[in-house]
Amino acid sequence: MGIKIDRQKCCYCGACVAVCPVNCLELKETRIVSDNDRCINCMACVRMCPVAAIEMRKELKGRED
């Protein structure tokens, strides 16, 4: 599983960054950067996002979205 952030919907409020218990999300200027290797799939970021810009997706080897 991995975090997928819809950059069109994201309002860069930082709510997902603040709620992540393992700090796998980081707000960098005009984007949210995720470290899927550190993600524990708790979905706290998905639930906290006020604009529903985050979803969990199955990662496919050799392919990036």
C-alpha positions in Angstrom: 0.0 0.0 0.0 1.1 3.5 -0.5 -0.1 7.1 -0.2 -1.5 8.8 -3.3 -2.1 12.5 -3.1 -4.2 14.2 -5.7 -2.3 17.4 -6.3 -5.3 19.0 -8.0 -7.4 18.6 -4.8 -4.7 19.2 -2.2 -5.0 22.6 -0.5 -1.6 22.2 1.3 -3.0 22.9 4.7 -0.6 20.4 6.4 -3.3 18.6 8.4 -2.0 15.2 7.1 1.6 16.1 8.0 0.5 17.0 11.6 -1.5 13.8 12.2 1.0 11.2 10.7 2.3 9.2 13.7 5.5 8.1 11.8 6.3 11.4 10.1 6.2 10.0 6.6 4.6 13.1 5.1 6.4 16.5 4.7 5.1 19.8 3.4 7.6 21.3 0.9 6.8 24.6 -0.6 4.0 23.7 -3.0 3.6 20.0 -2.4 3.3 17.2 0.1 6.0 14.6 -0.1 5.4 11.1 1.1 7.8 8.3 2.2 5.8 5.2 1.5 8.6 3.0 3.0 7.8 4.6 6.4 4.0 4.6 6.1 2.3 2.1 8.5 -1.1 2.4 6.6 -3.0 3.8 9.6 -5.0 6.1 7.3 -4.9 9.0 9.7 -3.9 11.3 6.9 -6.8 10.0 4.7 -9.3 10.7 7.5 -7.8 14.1 8.4 -7.7 15.6 4.9 -10.4 18.3 4.6 -10.6 18.0 0.8 -10.3 14.2 0.4 -7.1 14.5 -1.6 -5.4 11.4 -0.1 -6.1 7.8 -0.7 -4.3 4.5 -0.1 -3.3 2.6 -3.2 -1.7 -0.7 -3.8 1.8 -0.1 -5.2 2.7 -1.7 -8.5 6.3 -2.7 -9.0 8.0 -0.8 -11.7 5.3 1.8 -12.0 4.8 5.2 -10.5 1.6 7.2 -10.6 
